[in-house]
Amino acid sequence: MKKIALLFASLLTAAAGFAQTEPAEDAVPNRILVTNTAGNYTGFVIDYLDQISFARVDGDVLAKVEINEVYLDSVKMSVTRTPECMYYKLAVIPTLTANQITNDVSAIRYINSLPSGQVPVLNEDFSNGVLSGIKLNPESEYTIYTIGVDNYGVESGVFRADFATPAPEITGNPHVDVECVGATLDSFTMKFTPNNDVQFYYILAGETGTMQQQYEMFAPMFGFSNFSDMIKSWGIPYTGQQEYTWKDMAPNTEYEVFVAMTDVNGYFAPYETFNVSTLALGGHGEALVEIELGDYFLGEWENKEMLPTQEVIFYPNEESSCYRYALYTATDYDANPDAIKDQLCSDPPMPMAYWFFYDPMMSEFQIPTSTEVVAIAAAKNIDGKWGAVTELRFTTPDECEGYVSPAAKAKSARKAIAPRKAPKAQSGVTRGVMPQLPQPLKVELK
């Protein structure tokens, strides 16, 4: 196994908030705040108010929608307002986005955040009106929202109507043959051969069983309306016969390769899925990680600041399929060691970058002088069984040659000791690979 030297950076984040000063007991308020159920408020200067009054509207304030016919550039529908609905706003959004909206207040806020050109304001009913000027994807799910407004101009009632666009008429029988032509511990190569009915195709790989979860999470953010839309957006576009190698993948892991393809008219045929695995790493015995200390020296950190730096080396044994590690001050570790070990020996809720490591690794950590520290690491074997947690307790030297910066002493309050430079999850999206969430390499218990 090769030794990889990684330089890590601090992952501690500072939380900032707005301070709200409590007025003195005898102070007279000069602001009035009206807060809704979502926790958002509207404020007024009391001196600027003429009067505060209350009103009542009986009955629902709704613009009820019935979907009649659906096309890719228009929707025929009927809209019936309740008597108390003076006018209404209307918006069309992907259903997966709509499913993230949990209540009427959130729906009103979301619709109002859309560009005005996407939210027409209407004040009449329709028996078979045509909503045009829209562009919908075939075989996709959408939602029409209406926000009813009463005679006081208050946005009140929310009505939702879901619909699906028709599947396109596919010309021919688009298909891509897929063959695995090679696999290693951290890569696999696939060969793609489209038939003559394929105009373009797009390839995307992700861990087996994670596609639906990723789709539901990212579709509202990226505006995806169907799986093929996501595969096209994240995937690698190809024409003709091609080979592609996915690198930097996890050992002993099953992956799905998704292929979305269009016919000669540009319509998506049903996407196809193919299974592939990287080679196995580790054995069936107990997986363990050996921890060794390297040098303690004055190293350059953020803003070229020179601070005491400790090298720590992690060696997984041959039974290890993957491993994790962390460093803590002894005080914080001893306060709750069982919880820290449980978190260390855990799988991510979904694929996350840098949750696991595989090869021996030397890392550098910024640790003040005369600090007692606990380094921990644990590994899983090929059967997914965690081995014992390795602990290495040590105290940094009382002096670090050349270290004179008083500012660095404030950093000793850190709970989890952060490495010099964390491997960075790539910004944006890497073509052909399912996005993974960046994972900080620390645990901070509160």
Secondary structure, DSSP 8 states (H G I E B T S, - for coil): ---EEEE-----------------TT----EEEEE-TTS-EEEEEGGG----------S---EEEEEEEE-SSEEEEEEEE-TT--EEEEEEEEHHHHTT--SHHHHHHHHHHS-GGGS-EE-S-EEEEEEES----TT-EEEEEEEEE-TTS-EEEEEEEEEE-------S---EEEEEEEE-SS-EEEEEEE-TT-S-EEEEEEETT-HHHHHHHHHHHHT--SHHHHHHHHSEEE-SSEEEEE-S--TT-EEEEEEEEB-TTS-B---EEEEEE----S-SS---EEEEEEEEEEEE-GGG-EEEEEEEEEEE-TT-SEEEEEEEEHHHHHHSHHHHHHHHS---SS-EETS-B-S-EEEEEE--TT-EEEEEEEEE-TTS-B---EEEEEE--S--TT---GGGGGGGG-SB--BS------SS--TTB---EE--S-----
